[in-house]
């Protein structure tokens, strides 16, 4: 019996040793993936300790010996974009062959339900920018683009290695039906305008707050929380551990973020800005690149004030959250798009026009990441000047002039005197300035624009991009800390 047990033990030990020697890849490395062009590309995984790993791709051959824990990481030299589907061979004791790999642009999109909002969920609605009906549902019927690849992260699919290496999909059919509409249309526009392959990784969860997307250490590193002894709740790190950390260090061009509705339901203000700082800093830290662009979506008009909650909501709850999002533009290498014109119903927290969201995010990337000469933002408040009974407002991103999008008088401008009582104001465009006044306020001191949750203003620039809501009397200050 003892000999039999020893023999069984020896077989089990041999099995364990052989299993330990197997080269294993993270699920994000697989067939059909897109590698980032013009940057060193990281390939990583596990094997047995002290094992020599070889990676061969596109004429390169790199070797690395695993560390004491069996981890290994190999960096490929920067490559030019390539539409040729090529093989990657990764070998140690065993050999893995990955097929149909392209080289192009890679972006990670994340956030809550408006980012995860699938292509299949859009109903047929009229586009806000044309008279035709054209929605993501229509796109599903004709999408078959080998040059756009998608990878959908779930809370479970990164936990275990996939021996089939099939996490990436071509943007078509069932895979596209379940993918982020905003992320796909960003990728589609980018592919069209840059004429390069595009890979989009989506890691988003409906209803999620911002805190779970970064670990507690990220918030601890921000002086605002540490110096003011502010405890960050909301399960910091809960989603980060399974849905962001395992993706790093997959080489990316940048991040796309669509989240904030949960913050509005918590009536957050400046605290949300600092949470964005914590998340952005940490993501850049784990990708070891402080300059990775982070482009995000300002939340759309919605009746938050009608919500039943212990928190007291007003018509200004959402504008204050949007203001917090705007202040995050003080974080380097960030950009924000406005969606005040993109809700088909003020009772719908999931606006249907995700193709426009994707396009506007892509404009941010075109201008600020790829150096293209395109207008990427609607008018943004710059400064004010008092002139008798008027306030003269100056703006950035005027694209040569300001316009009323529908030809009617500008709306959603208000003005107040020293008593702080805001009233509707007349707003007149003069070049790249707007002059606001009201006979009810002979000595104005402050102006506001779009400062209500249901504001869908007609103030745009000539590129057709809506203005950013603002108030000149913002009492809050955001100080960015580079850590």
C-alpha positions as CSV (number, residue, x, y, z in Angstrom):
1,X,0.0,0.0,0.0
2,X,2.8,2.4,0.9
3,X,4.5,1.7,-2.4
4,X,1.3,2.4,-4.2
5,X,0.8,5.7,-2.4
6,X,4.3,6.7,-3.1
7,X,3.8,5.9,-6.8
8,X,0.6,7.9,-6.9
9,X,2.3,10.8,-5.1
10,X,5.2,10.7,-7.6
11,X,2.8,10.9,-10.5
12,X,0.9,13.8,-8.9
13,X,4.2,15.6,-8.2
14,X,5.2,15.1,-11.8
15,X,1.8,16.5,-12.9
16,X,2.2,19.5,-10.7
17,X,5.7,20.2,-12.0
18,X,4.6,19.9,-15.6
19,X,1.6,22.1,-14.9
20,X,3.8,24.7,-13.3
21,X,6.0,24.7,-16.3
22,X,3.2,25.6,-18.7
23,X,3.4,29.1,-20.2
24,X,0.1,30.9,-19.4
25,X,-1.1,34.2,-20.8
26,X,-3.5,36.7,-19.4
27,X,-6.8,36.6,-21.3
28,X,-6.3,40.0,-22.8
29,X,-3.5,38.6,-24.9
30,X,-5.2,36.5,-27.6
31,X,-6.1,35.9,-31.2
32,X,-7.4,38.9,-33.2
33,X,-5.9,41.4,-30.8
34,X,-4.6,44.8,-31.9
35,X,-1.1,45.9,-30.6
36,X,-0.4,49.5,-30.1
37,X,1.7,51.0,-32.8
38,X,4.8,53.3,-32.3
39,X,5.2,52.3,-28.7
40,X,7.1,49.5,-26.9
41,X,4.6,46.7,-26.6
42,X,4.5,44.6,-23.4
43,X,3.8,40.8,-23.6
44,X,3.6,39.0,-20.2
45,X,2.4,35.9,-18.4
46,X,3.5,33.2,-16.1
47,X,5.4,29.9,-16.3
48,X,7.7,28.0,-13.9
49,X,10.4,29.8,-12.0
50,X,13.7,30.2,-14.0
51,X,12.1,29.2,-17.3
52,X,13.3,30.9,-20.5
53,X,10.4,32.4,-22.4
54,X,10.7,33.4,-26.1
55,X,8.3,35.7,-28.0
56,X,8.5,36.0,-31.8
57,X,6.4,38.5,-33.7
58,X,6.9,40.6,-36.9
59,X,10.5,39.7,-37.3
60,X,11.4,40.2,-33.7
61,X,12.6,37.6,-31.2
62,X,12.8,38.4,-27.5
63,X,13.8,36.2,-24.6
64,X,13.3,36.6,-20.8
65,X,13.8,34.3,-17.8
66,X,10.9,34.1,-15.4
67,X,11.4,35.4,-11.8
68,X,11.1,33.3,-8.6
69,X,7.3,33.6,-8.8
70,X,7.2,32.4,-12.4
71,X,6.3,35.9,-13.8
72,X,7.8,37.1,-17.0
73,X,7.5,40.3,-19.1
74,X,8.9,40.9,-22.6
75,X,8.9,44.2,-24.4
76,X,8.7,44.3,-28.2
77,X,10.2,47.2,-30.1
78,X,7.8,49.8,-31.5
79,X,6.1,48.8,-34.7
80,X,4.3,50.6,-37.5
81,X,0.6,50.0,-38.1
82,X,-0.1,46.9,-40.0
83,X,-3.4,45.5,-41.4
84,X,-1.7,42.1,-42.1
85,X,-3.0,39.4,-39.7
86,X,0.2,37.9,-38.3
87,X,1.1,35.1,-35.9
88,X,2.8,35.5,-32.5
89,X,4.7,32.5,-31.1
90,X,5.2,32.4,-27.3
91,X,7.3,29.5,-26.1
92,X,8.8,28.0,-23.0
93,X,8.2,24.4,-22.1
94,X,5.1,24.6,-24.2
95,X,4.3,26.8,-27.3
96,X,1.4,29.1,-27.8
97,X,0.4,30.4,-31.2
98,X,-1.7,33.5,-31.4
99,X,-3.2,34.3,-34.8
100,X,-4.5,37.2,-36.9
101,X,-2.8,39.9,-34.8
102,X,-2.8,43.5,-36.1
103,X,-0.9,46.7,-35.1
104,X,-2.7,50.0,-34.8
105,X,-4.4,52.1,-32.1
106,X,-5.6,50.7,-28.8
107,X,-8.0,52.5,-26.3
108,X,-9.5,51.3,-23.0
109,X,-13.0,52.6,-22.2
110,X,-14.6,52.3,-18.8
111,X,-17.3,53.7,-16.5
112,X,-20.9,52.9,-15.7
113,X,-24.0,52.0,-17.7
114,X,-23.7,54.7,-20.3
115,X,-20.3,53.3,-21.3
116,X,-21.3,49.7,-21.0
117,X,-24.6,50.5,-22.9
118,X,-24.6,47.9,-25.6
119,X,-25.1,48.4,-29.3
120,X,-28.2,46.2,-29.3
121,X,-30.0,48.4,-26.7
122,X,-30.5,51.4,-28.9
123,X,-34.0,51.8,-30.3
124,X,-34.6,53.6,-33.6
125,X,-34.6,57.3,-32.8
126,X,-34.0,60.4,-34.9
127,X,-30.5,61.6,-35.0
128,X,-30.0,65.1,-33.5
129,X,-27.7,66.1,-36.3
130,X,-29.6,64.9,-39.4
131,X,-33.2,64.3,-40.6
132,X,-32.5,60.6,-41.1
133,X,-32.9,57.6,-38.9
134,X,-29.6,55.9,-38.2
135,X,-28.8,54.1,-35.0
136,X,-26.5,51.5,-33.6
137,X,-29.2,48.9,-34.5
138,X,-28.8,49.9,-38.2
139,X,-25.0,49.6,-37.7
140,X,-25.3,46.1,-36.5
141,X,-26.9,45.0,-39.8
142,X,-23.9,46.1,-41.9
143,X,-20.9,46.1,-39.5
144,X,-18.2,43.8,-40.7
145,X,-14.9,45.6,-40.3
146,X,-11.8,43.5,-39.9
147,X,-9.9,46.6,-39.0
148,X,-11.8,47.2,-35.7
149,X,-11.3,44.6,-32.9
150,X,-13.1,44.6,-29.6
151,X,-12.4,43.0,-26.2
152,X,-15.2,43.0,-23.6
153,X,-14.1,42.7,-19.9
154,X,-16.5,41.2,-17.4
155,X,-16.2,40.7,-13.7
156,X,-15.3,37.1,-14.2
157,X,-13.6,36.7,-17.6
158,X,-10.1,37.8,-16.6
159,X,-9.9,35.6,-13.5
160,X,-9.0,32.4,-15.3
161,X,-6.7,31.9,-18.3
162,X,-8.4,31.0,-21.5
163,X,-6.6,28.2,-23.4
164,X,-8.5,29.1,-26.6
165,X,-7.1,32.7,-26.4
166,X,-10.4,33.9,-27.9
167,X,-11.1,37.1,-25.9
168,X,-10.8,39.5,-28.8
169,X,-13.4,39.6,-31.6
170,X,-13.8,41.3,-34.9
171,X,-16.5,44.1,-34.6
172,X,-19.5,42.3,-36.0
173,X,-22.4,40.0,-35.1
174,X,-23.1,38.8,-31.6
175,X,-19.8,40.2,-30.2
176,X,-20.7,43.7,-31.4
177,X,-24.3,43.5,-30.2
178,X,-23.0,43.1,-26.6
179,X,-20.3,45.7,-26.9
180,X,-20.2,49.4,-25.8
181,X,-21.9,51.6,-28.4
182,X,-19.9,54.7,-27.4
183,X,-16.6,52.7,-27.5
184,X,-17.4,51.1,-30.9
185,X,-18.3,54.4,-32.6
186,X,-15.2,56.0,-31.2
187,X,-13.2,53.2,-32.8
188,X,-15.1,53.4,-36.0
189,X,-14.5,57.1,-36.4
190,X,-10.9,56.7,-35.5
191,X,-10.3,54.0,-38.0
192,X,-12.0,56.1,-40.7
193,X,-10.0,59.3,-40.0
194,X,-6.6,57.8,-39.2
195,X,-6.8,54.9,-41.7
196,X,-5.2,52.6,-39.1
197,X,-6.4,49.5,-37.3
198,X,-8.2,50.1,-34.0
199,X,-8.6,47.9,-30.9
200,X,-11.1,48.9,-28.2
201,X,-11.1,47.3,-24.7
202,X,-14.3,47.9,-22.7
203,X,-14.3,47.4,-19.0
204,X,-17.5,49.0,-17.6
205,X,-20.2,48.1,-15.1
206,X,-23.8,49.5,-14.9
207,X,-24.5,51.5,-11.8
208,X,-20.9,51.6,-10.6
209,X,-19.6,54.5,-8.7
210,X,-16.1,55.9,-9.4
211,X,-14.5,54.6,-6.2
212,X,-14.5,50.8,-7.1
213,X,-12.4,51.6,-10.2
214,X,-9.3,52.5,-8.2
215,X,-7.7,51.0,-5.1
216,X,-7.7,52.7,-1.7
217,X,-4.0,53.6,-2.2
218,X,-5.0,55.8,-5.1
219,X,-7.2,57.9,-2.9
220,X,-4.7,57.9,0.0
221,X,-2.2,59.5,-2.4
222,X,-4.4,62.5,-3.0
223,X,-3.8,65.3,-0.4
224,X,-7.4,66.4,-0.5
225,X,-8.5,63.2,1.2
226,X,-5.5,62.7,3.4
227,X,-5.1,66.3,4.7
228,X,-8.8,66.7,5.3
229,X,-9.2,63.3,6.9
230,X,-11.9,62.4,4.4
231,X,-12.8,58.7,4.3
232,X,-13.6,57.4,0.8
233,X,-16.4,54.8,0.9
234,X,-18.0,53.0,-2.1
235,X,-15.8,49.9,-2.0
236,X,-12.5,51.3,-3.4
237,X,-10.8,48.8,-5.6
238,X,-13.7,46.3,-5.9
239,X,-13.9,46.5,-9.7
240,X,-10.3,47.6,-10.2
241,X,-8.9,44.3,-8.9
242,X,-10.8,42.2,-11.4
243,X,-11.4,44.5,-14.3
244,X,-8.5,47.1,-14.6
245,X,-5.4,45.7,-12.9
246,X,-5.4,42.5,-15.0
247,X,-5.5,44.5,-18.2
248,X,-2.3,46.4,-17.3
249,X,0.2,46.6,-18.7
250,X,-1.4,46.0,-22.1
251,X,0.0,48.8,-24.2
252,X,-2.5,51.5,-24.9
253,X,-2.8,54.9,-26.5
254,X,-5.2,56.2,-23.8
255,X,-8.5,56.0,-21.8
256,X,-12.1,56.9,-22.4
257,X,-14.4,57.4,-19.4
258,X,-18.2,57.8,-19.1
259,X,-19.4,57.9,-15.5
260,X,-20.8,60.4,-13.1
261,X,-24.5,59.6,-12.9
262,X,-23.9,57.8,-9.6
263,X,-22.0,60.8,-8.4
264,X,-25.0,63.0,-9.1
265,X,-27.2,60.7,-7.2
266,X,-24.8,61.2,-4.2
267,X,-25.0,65.0,-4.8
268,X,-21.2,65.1,-5.1
269,X,-19.3,68.3,-6.0
270,X,-15.6,69.0,-5.6
271,X,-15.0,65.6,-4.0
272,X,-15.8,64.0,-7.3
273,X,-13.1,66.0,-9.0
274,X,-10.5,64.7,-6.6
275,X,-11.8,61.2,-7.1
276,X,-11.2,61.6,-10.8
277,X,-7.7,62.8,-9.9
278,X,-7.1,59.7,-7.9
279,X,-8.3,57.3,-10.6
280,X,-6.5,59.0,-13.4
281,X,-3.2,59.2,-11.5
282,X,-3.4,55.6,-10.5
283,X,-4.3,54.2,-13.9
284,X,-1.4,56.2,-15.4
285,X,0.9,54.8,-12.6
286,X,0.1,51.2,-13.3
287,X,0.6,51.8,-17.0
288,X,3.8,53.6,-16.2
289,X,3.0,56.7,-18.3
290,X,1.9,60.0,-16.8
291,X,0.9,61.4,-20.2
292,X,-1.7,58.8,-21.2
293,X,-4.7,60.8,-22.4
294,X,-7.9,60.5,-20.4
295,X,-11.0,61.7,-22.3
296,X,-14.4,61.7,-20.6
297,X,-18.1,62.5,-21.0
298,X,-20.0,65.1,-19.0
299,X,-23.3,63.7,-18.0
300,X,-26.5,64.6,-19.9
301,X,-29.6,66.4,-18.7
302,X,-31.9,64.4,-16.5
303,X,-34.5,64.9,-13.7
304,X,-32.3,64.0,-10.8
305,X,-34.4,66.3,-8.6
306,X,-37.3,63.8,-8.9
307,X,-35.4,61.0,-7.3
308,X,-36.7,59.6,-4.0
309,X,-33.7,59.6,-1.6
310,X,-32.5,60.6,1.8
311,X,-30.3,63.0,0.0
312,X,-31.9,66.3,-0.8
313,X,-31.8,66.9,-4.6
314,X,-32.5,70.2,-6.4
315,X,-32.4,71.3,-10.0
316,X,-28.8,72.4,-9.3
317,X,-27.6,69.0,-8.1
318,X,-26.6,67.9,-11.6
319,X,-25.0,71.2,-12.7
320,X,-22.8,71.0,-9.6
321,X,-21.6,67.5,-10.6
322,X,-21.0,68.6,-14.1
323,X,-19.0,71.5,-12.7
324,X,-16.9,69.0,-10.8
325,X,-16.3,67.2,-14.1
326,X,-15.3,70.4,-15.8
327,X,-12.8,71.2,-13.1
328,X,-11.1,67.9,-13.8
329,X,-9.8,69.4,-17.0
330,X,-7.1,71.0,-14.8
331,X,-5.6,67.5,-14.7
332,X,-3.0,67.3,-17.5
333,X,-3.8,65.4,-20.7
334,X,-7.5,65.3,-20.1
335,X,-10.4,66.3,-22.3
336,X,-14.2,66.4,-21.8
337,X,-17.2,66.3,-24.2
338,X,-20.6,67.9,-23.5
339,X,-23.9,66.1,-24.0
340,X,-26.5,68.7,-23.2
341,X,-28.0,68.1,-26.6
342,X,-27.9,64.3,-26.6
343,X,-30.8,63.1,-24.5
344,X,-34.0,62.1,-26.3
345,X,-36.0,62.2,-23.0
346,X,-35.2,64.0,-19.7
347,X,-36.6,61.0,-17.9
348,X,-34.0,58.7,-19.6
349,X,-30.7,58.4,-17.8
350,X,-29.4,56.5,-20.8
351,X,-29.3,58.8,-23.8
352,X,-29.7,57.1,-27.1
353,X,-27.2,59.1,-29.2
354,X,-24.1,57.0,-28.4
355,X,-22.8,57.4,-32.0
356,X,-22.5,61.1,-31.3
357,X,-20.8,60.5,-28.0
358,X,-18.3,58.3,-29.8
359,X,-17.7,60.9,-32.4
360,X,-17.1,63.7,-30.0
361,X,-14.7,61.6,-27.9
362,X,-12.8,60.9,-31.2
363,X,-12.6,64.6,-31.9
364,X,-10.8,65.0,-28.5
365,X,-8.4,62.3,-29.5
366,X,-7.9,63.6,-33.1
367,X,-6.9,67.1,-31.8
368,X,-5.1,66.4,-28.6
369,X,-3.5,63.0,-29.1
370,X,-3.0,62.8,-32.9
371,X,-2.4,66.5,-33.6
372,X,-5.1,66.9,-36.2
373,X,-6.6,70.4,-36.8
374,X,-10.2,69.8,-35.8
375,X,-12.4,71.6,-33.3
376,X,-12.8,69.3,-30.3
377,X,-14.8,71.4,-27.8
378,X,-17.8,73.6,-27.7
379,X,-17.4,77.2,-26.3
380,X,-15.9,77.1,-22.8
381,X,-16.1,80.1,-20.4
382,X,-12.8,81.9,-20.0
383,X,-13.4,85.2,-18.1
384,X,-15.9,87.9,-17.5
385,X,-15.9,91.7,-17.5
386,X,-18.4,94.0,-15.8
387,X,-19.6,96.9,-18.0
388,X,-22.4,99.0,-16.4
389,X,-25.6,96.9,-16.3
390,X,-24.0,94.2,-18.5
391,X,-21.6,91.3,-18.1
392,X,-19.3,90.5,-21.0
393,X,-18.4,86.8,-21.2
394,X,-15.3,85.6,-23.1
395,X,-14.9,82.0,-24.3
396,X,-12.3,79.6,-25.5
397,X,-13.0,77.2,-28.4
398,X,-15.1,79.6,-30.4
399,X,-14.1,78.1,-33.8
400,X,-14.1,81.5,-35.4
401,X,-17.5,82.5,-33.9
402,X,-20.4,81.7,-31.7
403,X,-23.9,80.8,-32.9
404,X,-27.4,80.0,-31.8
405,X,-27.8,76.5,-33.0
406,X,-31.5,77.0,-33.9
407,X,-31.4,80.6,-34.9
408,X,-33.4,81.6,-31.8
409,X,-32.2,84.0,-29.0
410,X,-29.7,82.3,-26.7
411,X,-31.3,80.6,-23.8
412,X,-30.4,79.3,-20.3
413,X,-28.3,82.4,-19.4
414,X,-29.1,83.9,-16.0
415,X,-27.6,86.9,-14.2
416,X,-27.5,88.2,-10.5
417,X,-26.6,91.2,-8.5
418,X,-25.0,91.3,-5.1
419,X,-28.2,89.7,-3.5
420,X,-27.4,86.5,-5.4
421,X,-30.8,86.2,-6.9
422,X,-30.5,84.9,-10.5
423,X,-33.0,85.8,-13.1
424,X,-33.3,85.0,-16.8
425,X,-31.0,87.2,-18.9
426,X,-30.8,88.4,-22.5
427,X,-27.7,87.1,-24.1
428,X,-26.3,88.5,-27.3
429,X,-23.4,87.2,-29.3
430,X,-20.7,89.8,-30.2
431,X,-17.8,88.1,-32.1
432,X,-16.3,85.6,-29.6
433,X,-18.1,87.1,-26.6
434,X,-21.6,87.0,-25.2
435,X,-23.1,90.1,-23.5
436,X,-25.7,89.3,-20.9
437,X,-28.1,91.7,-19.1
438,X,-31.5,92.0,-17.5
439,X,-33.6,95.1,-16.6
440,X,-34.2,93.4,-13.2
441,X,-30.4,93.5,-12.4
442,X,-29.0,97.0,-12.8
443,X,-25.7,96.1,-11.2
444,X,-24.8,92.5,-12.1
445,X,-21.9,90.6,-10.4
446,X,-22.3,87.1,-11.7
447,X,-23.7,85.1,-14.6
448,X,-24.6,81.4,-15.1
449,X,-25.2,79.3,-18.2
450,X,-27.1,76.0,-18.4
451,X,-27.4,76.0,-14.6
452,X,-30.3,73.6,-14.2
453,X,-30.6,69.9,-14.7
454,X,-33.0,70.1,-17.7
455,X,-31.0,72.7,-19.7
456,X,-30.6,71.8,-23.3
457,X,-29.2,75.1,-24.6
458,X,-28.8,76.4,-28.1
459,X,-25.4,78.0,-27.6
460,X,-22.8,76.4,-29.8
461,X,-19.7,77.2,-31.8
462,X,-19.6,77.1,-35.6
463,X,-18.3,73.5,-35.5
464,X,-21.7,72.5,-34.1
465,X,-20.4,71.6,-30.6
466,X,-22.5,72.7,-27.6
467,X,-21.2,75.1,-25.0
468,X,-20.0,73.9,-21.6
469,X,-22.3,74.8,-18.7
470,X,-20.8,77.1,-16.1
471,X,-21.2,79.7,-13.4
472,X,-18.9,82.7,-12.9
473,X,-19.5,82.5,-9.1
474,X,-18.1,79.1,-8.5
475,X,-16.8,79.1,-4.9
476,X,-14.9,75.8,-5.3
477,X,-11.2,75.5,-6.2
478,X,-9.4,72.4,-7.4
479,X,-5.7,72.0,-7.0
480,X,-4.1,69.2,-8.9
481,X,-1.3,67.2,-7.3
482,X,1.1,65.3,-9.6
483,X,2.0,62.2,-7.7
